[in-house]
Amino acid sequence: AGKVYGRAARALYAAGLRSGDLVHNAFSYHMTPGAFIMESGAHAIGCTVFPAGTGQTEQQLQAIAELRPSAYTGTPSFLRILVEKAQEAGADISSIRKGLVGGEAFPPSLRDWFAERGMAIYQSYATADLGLIAYETTPREGLVLDEGVVVEIVRPGTGDPVPEPAAGQPPEVGEVVVTVLNPDYPLIRFGTGDLSAALPGPCPTGRTAPRIQGWMGRAD
């Protein structure tokens, strides 16, 4: 499959995407790698990708109705816009039953809103420089760290890892600092500016990578 820098395939697979799926990719293709991170991951699984990009809602609804994609990738807010506009226009986008979103907060209320409309949507945590950092799994208990990154939770402004919590106490919230040993674009202790905390214990799915609680705000 060649070099897949974004490493998004693992997150897409956890969201239910499989070989043969047609993916409606509504991340921007313009001057940002977001769309390409998702597209390369989908291709690694064996999916076909429709490069929808952002905007042009009416044309996107027409493409969904005609091409019948089974999955969506993009921001959660744009998917909500597509669903609401489809209801107003009477467009049939019922083929979309699963998806992976990112780039924005994804509150449980919005996740449930999609579920009520027959869509099982999961969240990813990635950046343009780092690619995939963590992703949601079916139990929806935090985010599992991607195996291609080393993540530290540090006290903002210091670079010092937060201490281990005392017995019975929750883990301390800190800034997410990530190391990616990509030989073409290595990043050592890259400060994301995002806040999160470690989540103790393994993922109920059996994945053995550590977990974080998800995006908890900005450190800056």
Sine and cosine of phi, psi and omega as CSV:
sin_phi,cos_phi,sin_psi,cos_psi,sin_omega,cos_omega
0.00,0.00,-0.02,1.00,-0.02,-1.00
0.97,0.23,-0.22,-0.98,-0.02,-1.00
-0.99,0.14,0.79,-0.61,0.02,-1.00
-0.88,-0.47,1.00,-0.03,-0.17,-0.99
-0.94,0.34,-0.55,0.83,-0.07,-1.00
-0.97,0.23,-0.37,0.93,0.03,-1.00
0.84,0.55,0.59,0.81,-0.07,-1.00
-0.99,0.11,-0.16,0.99,-0.10,-0.99
-0.86,0.51,-0.66,0.75,-0.04,-1.00
-0.88,0.48,-0.67,0.74,0.01,-1.00
-0.92,0.39,-0.66,0.75,0.01,-1.00
-0.91,0.42,-0.64,0.76,0.01,-1.00
-0.91,0.42,-0.66,0.75,0.04,-1.00
-0.89,0.46,-0.47,0.88,0.03,-1.00
-0.99,0.14,0.00,1.00,0.09,-1.00
0.98,-0.22,0.01,1.00,0.00,-1.00
-0.96,0.27,0.62,-0.78,-0.04,-1.00
-0.68,-0.74,0.25,-0.97,0.02,-1.00
-0.83,0.56,0.72,-0.69,-0.02,-1.00
0.99,-0.15,-0.26,0.97,0.05,-1.00
-0.92,0.38,0.57,-0.82,0.18,-0.98
-0.99,-0.14,0.83,-0.56,-0.09,-1.00
-0.95,-0.33,0.80,-0.60,0.11,-0.99
-1.00,0.01,0.97,-0.25,-0.11,-0.99
-0.99,-0.13,0.97,-0.25,-0.07,-1.00
-0.97,-0.24,0.34,0.94,0.21,-0.98
-0.97,0.22,0.42,-0.91,-0.04,-1.00
-0.94,0.33,0.70,-0.71,0.09,-1.00
-0.99,-0.11,0.05,1.00,-0.15,-0.99
-0.98,-0.22,0.94,-0.34,0.11,-0.99
0.85,0.53,0.51,0.86,0.06,-1.00
-0.43,-0.90,0.58,-0.82,-0.06,-1.00
-1.00,0.06,0.01,1.00,-0.11,-0.99
-0.81,0.59,-0.76,0.65,-0.03,-1.00
-0.90,0.44,-0.61,0.79,-0.05,-1.00
-0.96,0.28,-0.53,0.85,0.08,-1.00
-0.87,0.49,-0.74,0.67,-0.01,-1.00
-0.94,0.34,-0.65,0.76,-0.04,-1.00
-0.90,0.44,-0.69,0.72,-0.02,-1.00
-0.91,0.41,-0.60,0.80,0.06,-1.00
-0.91,0.41,-0.66,0.75,0.03,-1.00
-0.90,0.43,-0.65,0.76,0.04,-1.00
-0.90,0.43,-0.59,0.81,0.01,-1.00
-0.89,0.45,-0.53,0.85,0.06,-1.00
-0.97,0.25,-0.52,0.85,-0.07,-1.00
0.91,-0.41,0.28,0.96,0.02,-1.00
-0.99,0.11,0.38,-0.93,0.21,-0.98
-0.99,-0.14,0.64,-0.77,-0.09,-1.00
-0.88,-0.48,0.78,-0.63,0.18,-0.98
-1.00,-0.09,0.90,-0.45,-0.08,-1.00
-0.99,0.17,0.99,0.14,-0.10,-0.99
-0.97,0.25,-0.62,0.79,-0.09,-1.00
0.93,0.36,-0.35,-0.94,-0.05,-1.00
-0.94,-0.33,0.31,-0.95,0.04,-1.00
0.97,0.24,-0.16,-0.99,0.03,-1.00
0.77,0.64,0.81,0.59,-0.13,-0.99
-0.83,0.55,-0.69,0.73,-0.06,-1.00
-0.89,0.45,-0.67,0.74,0.02,-1.00
-0.92,0.38,-0.58,0.82,0.03,-1.00
-0.91,0.41,-0.67,0.74,0.04,-1.00
-0.88,0.47,-0.64,0.77,0.02,-1.00
-0.91,0.42,-0.66,0.75,0.01,-1.00
-0.90,0.43,-0.66,0.75,0.01,-1.00
-0.90,0.44,-0.70,0.71,-0.02,-1.00
-0.89,0.46,-0.57,0.82,-0.06,-1.00
-1.00,0.07,-0.64,0.77,-0.10,-0.99
-1.00,0.02,-0.37,0.93,0.05,-1.00
0.84,0.54,0.82,0.57,0.05,-1.00
-0.91,0.41,0.50,-0.86,0.02,-1.00
-1.00,-0.09,-0.24,0.97,-0.10,-0.99
-0.63,-0.78,0.38,-0.92,0.00,-1.00
-0.80,-0.60,0.66,-0.75,0.25,-0.97
-0.78,-0.63,0.64,-0.77,-0.05,-1.00
0.41,-0.91,-0.25,-0.97,0.05,-1.00
-0.99,0.17,0.49,-0.87,0.04,-1.00
-0.92,0.40,-0.54,0.84,-0.02,-1.00
-0.92,0.40,-0.59,0.81,0.00,-1.00
-0.96,0.29,-0.57,0.82,0.08,-1.00
-0.89,0.46,-0.64,0.77,0.04,-1.00
-0.89,0.45,-0.65,0.76,0.05,-1.00
-0.87,0.49,-0.69,0.72,0.01,-1.00
-0.88,0.48,-0.68,0.74,0.00,-1.00
-0.90,0.43,-0.72,0.70,-0.03,-1.00
-0.92,0.40,-0.66,0.75,0.02,-1.00
-0.92,0.39,-0.57,0.82,0.04,-1.00
-0.91,0.42,-0.64,0.77,0.04,-1.00
-0.90,0.44,-0.66,0.75,0.00,-1.00
-0.92,0.40,-0.64,0.77,-0.10,-0.99
-1.00,-0.03,-0.12,0.99,-0.05,-1.00
0.95,0.30,0.41,0.91,0.01,-1.00
-0.99,0.13,0.60,-0.80,-0.03,-1.00
-1.00,-0.08,0.96,-0.27,0.08,-1.00
-0.88,-0.48,0.45,0.89,-0.08,-1.00
-0.93,0.36,-0.18,0.98,0.01,-1.00
-0.93,0.37,-0.44,0.90,-0.02,-1.00
-0.97,0.24,0.91,-0.42,-0.04,-1.00
-0.85,-0.53,-0.12,0.99,-0.02,-1.00
-0.46,-0.89,0.27,-0.96,0.00,-1.00
-0.02,-1.00,0.24,-0.97,0.06,-1.00
-0.78,-0.63,0.83,-0.56,-0.04,-1.00
-0.91,-0.42,0.29,-0.96,0.01,-1.00
-0.19,-0.98,-0.02,-1.00,0.05,-1.00
1.00,0.08,-0.20,0.98,-0.03,-1.00
-0.52,-0.85,0.25,-0.97,0.17,-0.99
-0.90,0.44,0.55,-0.83,-0.02,-1.00
-0.76,-0.65,0.99,0.12,-0.08,-1.00
-0.93,0.38,0.44,-0.90,0.02,-1.00
-0.84,0.55,-0.52,0.85,0.00,-1.00
-0.89,0.46,-0.63,0.78,0.02,-1.00
-0.96,0.26,-0.61,0.79,0.10,-1.00
-0.83,0.55,-0.70,0.72,0.00,-1.00
-0.94,0.35,-0.54,0.84,0.04,-1.00
-0.87,0.49,-0.68,0.73,0.06,-1.00
-0.92,0.39,-0.66,0.75,-0.02,-1.00
-0.87,0.49,-0.61,0.80,0.04,-1.00
-0.90,0.44,-0.33,0.94,0.00,-1.00
-0.96,-0.29,0.31,0.95,0.13,-0.99
0.99,0.12,0.31,0.95,-0.04,-1.00
-0.90,-0.43,0.83,-0.56,0.09,-1.00
-1.00,-0.10,0.99,-0.17,-0.11,-0.99
-0.94,-0.35,0.74,-0.68,-0.01,-1.00
-0.88,-0.48,0.33,-0.94,-0.06,-1.00
-0.94,-0.33,0.49,-0.87,0.09,-1.00
-0.84,-0.55,0.39,-0.92,0.07,-1.00
-0.81,-0.59,0.92,-0.40,-0.07,-1.00
-0.53,-0.85,0.30,-0.95,0.14,-0.99
-0.74,-0.67,0.26,-0.97,-0.02,-1.00
-0.88,0.48,-0.64,0.76,-0.06,-1.00
-0.98,0.20,-0.64,0.77,-0.16,-0.99
-1.00,-0.03,-0.39,0.92,-0.19,-0.98
0.97,0.25,-0.47,-0.88,-0.05,-1.00
-0.92,0.40,0.73,-0.68,0.10,-1.00
-0.95,-0.31,-0.72,0.69,-0.05,-1.00
-0.40,-0.92,0.28,-0.96,-0.09,-1.00
-0.46,-0.89,0.39,-0.92,-0.03,-1.00
-1.00,0.04,0.51,-0.86,0.06,-1.00
-0.85,-0.52,0.09,-1.00,-0.14,-0.99
-0.85,0.52,-0.55,0.84,0.05,-1.00
-0.94,0.35,-0.28,0.96,0.00,-1.00
0.84,0.55,0.70,0.71,0.06,-1.00
-0.91,-0.41,1.00,0.05,-0.03,-1.00
0.96,0.29,-0.20,-0.98,-0.01,-1.00
-0.85,-0.52,0.73,-0.69,0.03,-1.00
-0.99,0.11,0.74,-0.67,0.01,-1.00
-0.94,0.33,0.65,-0.76,0.09,-1.00
-0.91,0.42,0.54,-0.84,-0.05,-1.00
-0.97,0.25,-0.16,0.99,-0.01,-1.00
-1.00,-0.06,0.14,0.99,-0.02,-1.00
-0.76,-0.65,0.41,-0.91,0.17,-0.99
-0.91,-0.41,0.85,-0.52,-0.11,-0.99
-0.91,-0.42,0.72,-0.70,0.14,-0.99
-0.87,-0.50,0.53,-0.85,0.16,-0.99
-0.95,-0.32,0.90,-0.44,-0.11,-0.99
-0.86,-0.51,0.35,-0.94,0.10,-1.00
-0.95,0.31,0.82,-0.58,-0.09,-1.00
-0.81,0.59,0.71,-0.71,0.06,-1.00
0.99,0.10,-0.07,1.00,-0.05,-1.00
-0.88,-0.48,-0.55,0.84,-0.12,-0.99
0.98,0.18,0.04,1.00,-0.01,-1.00
-1.00,0.04,0.79,-0.62,0.03,-1.00
-0.85,0.52,0.61,-0.79,0.04,-1.00
-0.91,0.41,0.51,-0.86,-0.02,-1.00
-0.95,0.30,0.35,-0.94,0.11,-0.99
-0.90,0.44,0.68,-0.73,-0.03,-1.00
-0.93,0.36,0.51,-0.86,0.11,-0.99
-0.93,0.38,0.34,-0.94,-0.02,-1.00
-0.82,0.57,0.79,-0.61,0.03,-1.00
0.99,0.12,-0.04,1.00,-0.02,-1.00
-0.98,-0.21,0.52,-0.85,0.03,-1.00
-0.96,0.29,0.45,-0.89,0.07,-1.00
-0.88,0.47,0.51,-0.86,-0.02,-1.00
-0.97,0.23,0.63,-0.77,0.06,-1.00
-0.98,0.17,0.67,-0.75,0.03,-1.00
-0.42,-0.91,-0.07,-1.00,0.00,-1.00
-0.98,0.17,0.63,-0.77,0.05,-1.00
-0.99,0.14,0.88,-0.48,0.04,-1.00
-0.89,-0.46,0.77,-0.64,-0.19,-0.98
-0.80,-0.59,0.66,-0.75,0.13,-0.99
-0.91,-0.42,0.76,-0.64,0.06,-1.00
-0.82,-0.57,0.88,-0.48,-0.05,-1.00
-1.00,-0.07,0.81,0.59,0.08,-1.00
-0.99,0.17,0.88,-0.47,-0.08,-1.00
-0.88,0.47,-0.40,0.91,0.01,-1.00
-1.00,0.04,-0.37,0.93,-0.04,-1.00
-0.45,-0.89,0.93,0.37,-0.04,-1.00
-0.96,0.29,0.62,-0.79,0.06,-1.00
-0.75,-0.66,0.85,-0.53,-0.06,-1.00
-0.94,-0.34,0.89,-0.46,0.02,-1.00
0.79,0.62,0.84,0.54,0.02,-1.00
-0.98,0.21,0.89,-0.47,0.01,-1.00
-0.99,0.16,0.88,-0.47,-0.05,-1.00
-0.99,0.17,-0.40,0.92,-0.13,-0.99
0.99,0.15,-0.03,1.00,0.01,-1.00
-1.00,-0.05,0.50,-0.86,0.05,-1.00
-0.98,-0.22,0.63,-0.78,0.14,-0.99
-0.33,-0.95,-0.07,-1.00,0.03,-1.00
-0.56,-0.83,0.44,-0.90,0.05,-1.00
-0.92,0.38,0.51,-0.86,0.07,-1.00
-0.90,-0.44,0.90,-0.43,-0.10,-1.00
-0.94,0.34,0.42,-0.91,0.07,-1.00
1.00,0.08,0.30,-0.95,-0.01,-1.00
-0.99,0.13,0.32,-0.95,0.09,-1.00
-0.92,0.39,0.69,-0.73,0.02,-1.00
-0.86,0.51,-0.30,0.96,0.02,-1.00
-0.97,0.25,-0.18,0.98,-0.06,-1.00
0.99,-0.14,-0.12,0.99,0.08,-1.00
-0.90,0.44,0.69,-0.72,-0.15,-0.99
-0.99,-0.14,-0.12,0.99,0.03,-1.00
-0.92,0.38,0.48,-0.88,0.04,-1.00
-0.88,0.47,0.24,-0.97,0.00,-1.00
-0.81,-0.58,0.44,-0.90,0.18,-0.98
-0.86,-0.51,0.26,-0.97,-0.08,-1.00
-0.98,0.20,-0.15,0.99,-0.03,-1.00
0.96,-0.29,-0.05,-1.00,-0.05,-1.00
-0.95,0.30,0.81,-0.59,-0.08,-1.00
-0.83,-0.56,0.39,0.92,0.04,-1.00
0.90,-0.44,-0.11,-0.99,-0.04,-1.00
-0.95,-0.31,0.63,-0.77,0.01,-1.00
-0.98,0.21,-0.36,0.93,-0.08,-1.00
-0.97,-0.23,0.00,0.00,0.00,0.00
